[in-house]
Every structure is written in C-alpha cells, then in structure tokens.
Amino acid sequence: MKDKTPTAWKFVNADAEFTVRNPERTSYLYFPLTNDGGLKSSVTPELQGDAKVDQNRFLLTPVSVEDLHHSSYGRNFWLHDDCGNTWSVNGRSPAQRQAVGTDSGDVVTLDAGFLWHRVNRENKSIGFRAEVTSFVPAGCSPVELMKVRIINIGDSSRRVIPTAAIPIFGRSADNLRDHRHVTSLLHRIYTTQRGIVVRPTLSFDERGHRLNKTSYGVCGADADGSLPVGYFPILHDFTGEGGCLDWPAAVVENLPVTAVADRYFEGYEAVGAIRFAEKVLAPGETAEYLLVLGVGESEYHREDWEYLDSAAFDESFTNTKKHWREKLGTLNISTGNVDFDRWFKWVTLQPVLRRIYGCSFLPYHDYGRGGRGWRDLWQDCLALLLMEPDGVGELLLSNFAGVRMDGSNATIIGEKSGEFLADRNCIARVWMDHGSWPWLTTRLYIDQTGDCEFLFKDQVYFRDCHIKRCREKDERWDLTQGVRHRTKSDKAYQGTVVEHLLIQHLTAFYNVGKHNNILLEGADWNDGLDMARDQGESVTFSAMYGGNLLEIADILEIAGERIGKTTIELGQELAILLDTTGSGINYESVTAKRELLNTYMNSILPVVSGRKVEVTIAEVAADLRRKGEWVLAHIRKKEWIRNSEGFSWFNGYYDDGGNRLEGDHQNGVRMTLPGQVFTLLSGTATDEQVSGVVDSVNRYLWDDAVGGCRLNTDFGEVLMDMGRCYGFAFGHKENGAMFCHMAVMYAYALFARKRTEEGWKVLSGIHRQSMDFEKSRIFPGIPEYFDARGRGMYSYLTGSASWYLLTMRNQVFGVRGCVGDLVLDPQMPAELFDEAGEACVETCFADRQLRIIYCRKSGDAGKVSRVSVSGKDVDWEMAEGEAVIVRSVLESLQADAVHEIRVELN
Ligand code: G1P
C-alpha cells in the first residue's frame, strides 16, 4: 500500500531554516542556489534542475518544470556495493521510484536555509544513508558545491563503489532544440586529475559562430584526500548501449572506467562521471565526497579544486550562510506570529533572486533570455531601497538613460546598470504603463532619503530606430549613431530627471483613444493584453498617470522650496506639452490632444534643438495639476459603472473595437482587478467609490479556494480584440489567476486608502495560501500566482515580493519616509501584536538601523501617543494624523549602531 500523503515543511529555527519530510511526493519543487558571480542553479529534492551563467552558457542541461521529473540530466550520484545493490543517492533508480511511499522505499527529508539545500535519504533494507549538501558559495566564483556523505546504517561491513554522474551540457540553451547533436561535435573533453572539463571549440548562438573561451567542469575528490580512480567522460559510454541515466550500465554492471587523468575526447555528449575508489565501510562508518560544478575560462578548472577539501567546503558553507544572513538582516519583522515572520524572511530574499535570475532561469521561468523588463527593473528597486539603499540613487539615475524623448523607453536592458541596447530585431512594442513606474520608485527614493536634488540631475535620453512611440520607424537612423538622442549640434542631449518624468507623463496624457483614456498600445501591466494596439484604452493606467501628475506637482514644489529653486530648465520642445503655460487646449477634445502630441513628436525629430527654456515651478505644478485633476474627474465620471445586480466599480479597459470591457455581459459579469487597484491607489476613487470597489471585488473576484482575489472574472471566450491572455485557461496566469503582484498592489492601495481590515485580508490570504502546503505545494515565499487549483506557480521570481515588503513596512507597520522625514502610521491588526502587546520592525532609515517597537494598549494599532529612543523621549509631531520624526533627530543618533525606537499607541 503506497502512502502518498505529502508532509508540509516546517520552520526549525529563528533563521527561518525549514525541513520537509517526503519532499519527493510533491511535484515541481525546486530551490534556487546562486551568488553574485552569476552562477544560477536550481536544485530539486532528487537533485535535478540545472545551472548556468547566462542563456549562452549552460553548465547543466536546461530544464523546464516538467523536465524536473522526466529528465535525469541532473546531479546524479550512485553507489554500487558488494551485495550487488545499485542505489541512487538522489533516488532515481527505477526500483527506488517504484518504492516511493512503500515500506521498502527510501525515507527522505530535505533541510534548507539561506541559501543551502540538504537532502537526507536512507534505506534501511539497503543499509545506507546519504546526506547531500549543496550550495553556491558567496562571492564571485561561478561554481556549485556538493558534499555527499554516505553512512553505513546496516550491521555488517560493506564494500562500496561510488560514482558521480552529472551530464555537462556546456553550451547555449538554444542548442537544446537547435543543433543539439551538431553542437556536441564541438565538444572537446579533457580528463584531469580531479575531473572532467568540456571546452567546446565554437559557440553557436545568436551572435554567430565564435571561438569559444568558456569551459565547463565537474571535479570531485574523496574527502580522505584520494583522487578519483577514473572517468566515463562520454555519456553514451556511461549509460551503455540501450541504457539510460536512471540505470547506467557503467554503474549497474560495475564496468571499469573508460579514462584516467589527462586523456582527451572529442565530439560527444559529455558527462561528469567520476568513479571514486572502492571503500569498505564498517557499520556506522561514513565516507565523504566533494564535488565542484563550475564554469570558467581556464582549461583545467584547477581553481575549482580549492573546494575539494572538507575544511574548505565547511568554511565556505559557513561564510555563505553568514553572507545571506547579513544581506537579509536589514529588514526584519517580529510579530505575534513567528511563522509569519519567518515566511516574510523568505519573501525578502525574492527581490534579490530576481535581480540575479531576472525573469528567466528557474524551471517555471523557461522564457526570456535573462535580464528583466523595464517595469521589473524599476519595481525591483523598490525592495532595494528598503534593503540595500546604498548607491540606489545612482542606479535610478542611470536607469533614466533608458527613457526615449517620445515618452516610451528602451526595452532591451544590458548587463551593466544603466546600459540599454538598440533593438536590432526592430520589434516595435510599447507597454503603455512603463512610463508610470519610474515615478513610483523615484518618489520612494525621495521619501526615504530627502534627496530633492535628485530631481534636477541631468541624464541623457535613449534613441533608436523606433520613433513616435514605435508607430513609425526612422529609416535614416543607423546603429553607428549610437543610442542617444542628439541635438542639432550633434551632442547627446541631456535633461533633468524631472524633465524625463514630465516627458513620460505628458506624452501619455495626450496619447488618448476615442473615449479620452490613454491608449493601451502594446499592453500595460498585464503583458497579455496585447491585441488591442489601435483602439484599446487602459483606464487602469490612465488613473495611475493622472495620480502621478498630481504627486509630481506636489513633490516638485516641496523640492523647490527645500533647495531654494523657483524655476527649472526644460528643453525648448517641452513647452508644447505644458500647454497651459501658453494658450492651452480643450482636454475634452481627443483630436486636440492628439494634434498637440503630434506637434511635439515632430519637434524632437530627427534631433532636438538643444535649447533650454526656463519655466517657474509654480507654472509647471499648476499645469500638471490641471491635467491630473482632469484625468481623475474624467474617470470618476465616465468609467464608474453599475451593473444589474447593483454593484459598482471602475471599467479598466476598452478593446480594439473601442468597446468597453467591463460590466454585465451575456457570458457573465466582466470585471478586472487592475481597473480597481490603480483607481484606488491614484486617489481617483472617492471614498464612496472605494467602498463600492471593495464590495464588487468581494462579490466577483474573491475566491477563498485560491487565497484571494482573482485578476478577472471568467470572460468565457477568447477576446481577439483584447489579448492573448484570454486564450489561457481561466484561473491561470494573466487570465483570472490569483496573481500575487496585482493582489498585493490591491492590498497596498487599500492600506493607502485606510481600509486596514480589507488590506490585511488580502495580505494574510496570500500568506495562508502559501503556507497551506497541501494546496500550494511550494517552499516558503510568494509564487507569481495561485492557479485554478490553488497551487503556487512560478516560485521565487515575482514582483509581488517587492510589493509585499513595501506594503508590510510602509503601510502595515506604517514606517515610511516623507521627503526624508520618518513617518510612523501603523495600520496593524490585533493579530500582529504578541502577548505583551508588542510588534517590531527592524529597518534602515537615514543611514541608521532602527528597531521600531510598537506597544499597543488593546485591539488593533491605535494612534501614536509617545515615542522614545533608547529610553529617552524624542521630538515628534502629529501631521495629518501621522506621527512624524524629522530627519535631523535620527541623524543625531550614532551612525553604525542599532537604535531602539519605542512607540506607544493608544
Ligand atoms: C510578471 C511580470 C510583470 C508583469 C506581470 C503581468 O509578473 O514580471 O512585469 O507585469 O507578469 O503580466 P511577476 O512575475 O513579476 O509577478
């Protein structure tokens, strides 16, 4: 009788390390291992998964999520013994797989922490236990390390023959389908004293056929210091005629090695198959083997050998744990729910992972070629600002170099910060929401740091063949001109950060469709809304741009006051966009808006004049307010819909036929979550409308079975006038899944509108669903979405993690900046306080590490009544219901210490 019951993981200590029994009874589990040197690995409980540096340098064979179970190109390690047993230390032999869940099956547990992974597997009838520890050492070495411990748990001595068998892919992921065999002919395979190295002659990839300089190695050693006895470097020799990696002839038949050190082979699929010396293990005795999987430039990977020593391995392991503990230590929470705090720690890891892996390179993320998109680039900086604020100012400034003067932006982001590449393939696509995100991040930066000068720093603009928001192609433009927008005198034109922001928002303002909302173009936040390029409109992001216009006006005025500036310089052409500083146009007229935009677009082509005009901040702010208020009023009035059941909410979209998307429909009610999130967040929704939205979301989108609110209702058909996402099955990804990013932004918006209870319901719902292992089947953290069955999908790499951190810290704990001053405005439900009535967040602000402890009298968090630092009362004031401590008070505290701020609440 097979026992298939999954066992949930549980946290084992304050470092949020966790353990899970029987992990092999759950599908699709994987764990990331990585470092700053760029090795990006994924490992499963059966030690499958892959490892790569980038799209063109895969050390292990690339895997998608399904391959985790059906392919064995992972980290295999075999034992053959004198009783004729063949046992896979990673559980892959047919007999072991068949025995999963039976009395004769292996007993497996998995332990993991930041960022290490250990699988313990034992089989009493076979008489062995194995413990495999894997990690990628902190620092810059592109290597993954493994230590395999074998223990004789039987009662008699056993002679064992261990063999590691890790196939080396050694080429571009593209070659998995494109010329897989031909590219194996490029392989040059060397055996060394410690392992096997593959150094292909050429690399076949999109860059053409080049001489290859990268080598890929698997090296190993017995921890007692003895060298491997030999190798089976050619995959086919190892598996044998008719054999396979799950039952390889070399192991099963205990074949003699096919190579010793210093041999050379060419033209075959390679495997890091290392035969270690036979060993007799007495009962209770242990043997240890060390393995290094590495990518490098050197021919023999000798530099990797330093890890082939137990002490070196252990030291590196300790350093790696310390590295991650420190990196993630800048943001901690301590509430009445210890499990929540520990789960949150794993969420703080996720933005770091996304900066390393981009939106590719984990098994679900089998698209893209590495790197991130524009939207993700800016949103990941939100988390960076909270966790590693040093140098973020420069990073943001360099990102502004990707903005085009038509308000769109570069979509190909280079490896280095601030590097944007021309789109050589000329794929013209504009995501209309892109222009709105830099302001959010800039706002957070200014609030955190008070660095008002930032707005007035200069930066260049991006230019390539795409002009007029990708509606036209500039045939005269060629790559030799570089990627800068130039002036008549052929200089790279520069404008201030605020000028970049104005261009992004003002061009959007005028770029409207027939309902006078901003055009959807190639899509908005929802990448799947990609089939309404001509007439589609996004009310959703019209609201966001409108709200931003009002915020920019406010911050510009405050910044001007703080640094004694009353005017700003703008490129001469921008005056066209600031219409109210001249005669002004009628905003009700779609034609007038489009004409004005066209005039501006023509004025910047092919180059700009380079001349600047001076405008007063007061004039600019007034212009922005007029526009922002117009947008908000327009949406409040024209897009607020009411259906036959008496529910009201905002229509978020128009399709390519110019038809309104949301409301009653013969297939059922049509409603989207994004349409509500950004109208709440931007202040478009009145308080009454907020209530209407909340009721409608609860009525049409909330589903306890998936842990929260879905992205949309079931439209019941493929909307060819809206986008590919409606071709997806309902309840999956961008078609009606519980998509965490949008759900968390909804929570953020609810808190921003002081709807504490509803906001917390969304955040705690995501936490609960993630922790409900039987349904979600994921390790701690937030997945991109929960599918129709409530399963967590696309683990680790998701923008929702940044937003979850931001929402917890800035809204729930209410610890946030306001142009450099510290605001304390908690919106915490009673359940977050511990038995002593306290809850704490540790975070960095004004270059100080602060431990802010809220002490409440009873129930939910009330208003602040007293603030003390290290026992002494400090100055603070109540402004618009929020407690504010001015920055200078914090700056007077010692810089490199942790300061305890006790905040008493009514
Ligand atoms: C992903 C993308 C994000 C996009 C979203 C919806 O979300 O990374 O840019 O807006 O899908 O299409 P994420 O994986 O960040 O949760």
Residues whose N, C-alpha, C, O or C-beta is under 5 A from the ligand:
A	BS01	G1P	R375 D376 W525 N526 D527 G528 H741 E784 L797 T798 G799 S800
